[in-house]
């Protein structure tokens, strides 16, 4: 029986597509649902074209984070995922929600954690004069971008890099790293993986 993976997105869904396309053949997992909190998010159409069920739970329709998360949990429960992958999901989840998925929720973050939690990671790395930047896949815990690290990929920051050029070089690494870590994670391997 394959592990069922729900993928949560807010935008174009490029990491979702990379994850979904990897879950074929002898992969131990399959995507069971893609959920967006943003109506019309580009990733929803991409998921549909891949034959994955989609839903939108619009956070703006709810008066509180807790009400939104209750609706999100209800939507997820129908598809019975074993694991949640956050892939450009731009909502901070409450500790109560995260606890229900303890050890079963992953996220990809565009920095070399523990550096630069939160937003504007590429501009912060450049401003700090860092030699390297990259991305990290980690388990999700109640603290923002703070769970156990499962994998990282690195690039050298060039002298003429801008946040946009750096982001463009890191994105393909995200698309390679996240699927590799997910496959290992589903197979029970939680050692830190470094993309070659």
Buried (B, 14 or more C-beta within 10 A) or exposed (E): EEBBBBBBBBBBBBBBBBBBEBBEEEBBBBBBBBBBBBEEBBBBEBBEEBEBBBBBBEBEEBEEBEEBBBBBBEBBEEBEBBBBBBBBBEBEBBEEBBEBBEEBBBBBBBBBBEBBBEEEBBBBBBEEEBEEBBBBBBBBBBEEBBBEBBBBBBBEBEEEBEBEBBBEBBBEBBBBBBBBBBBBBBEEEBEBBEBE
